[in-house]
Amino acid sequence: MIRIIKLGNTIYENIEAKEIDGQGNEIWNVPNDVVQLKKALSDTLAWLAKQRVNSILDQYQYNGLADVQIYASQNDQEAQTLLDWYSTYDNLIWSYIDNDLAAFQTVDELLQIDMKNIEQQIYEQSIQTSPLP
């Protein structure tokens, strides 16, 4: 049921079913080892988070986090609010990776995770805790 996974530089979306080869063996295009799959899923969440951050920065017309930091250091309220949000969001992303994702023990459990949904939930939690400007 994996909806999206980043493997190296390739993004796979909507992986719903296994392929079956001519001998009836299942073929997966995703890692079938718990450690490798956790790594791929954490990379996927980090990639989705980067997409989210870039989208937010574009929305507020900042060139990057360094740009936000420059304005925040000049007491710009919008930039300070964005940094507060980013700090909350980033902490939630890494908390999920370090704690929640680490708790899964089997490949089958990991294959049920919808990283887009997880990222969306983390985003919503972050803006409840530290609203965007």
Protein Blocks (a to p, Z undefined) as FASTA:
>chain_A
ZZbdcehjaccehifbdcddfkopacdfbdfbfklmmmmmmmmmmmmmmmmmmmmmmmno
pabjklmmmmmmnopaklmmmmmmmmmmmmmmmmmmmmmmmmpmbfklmmmpcfklmmmm
mmmmmmmmmccZZ
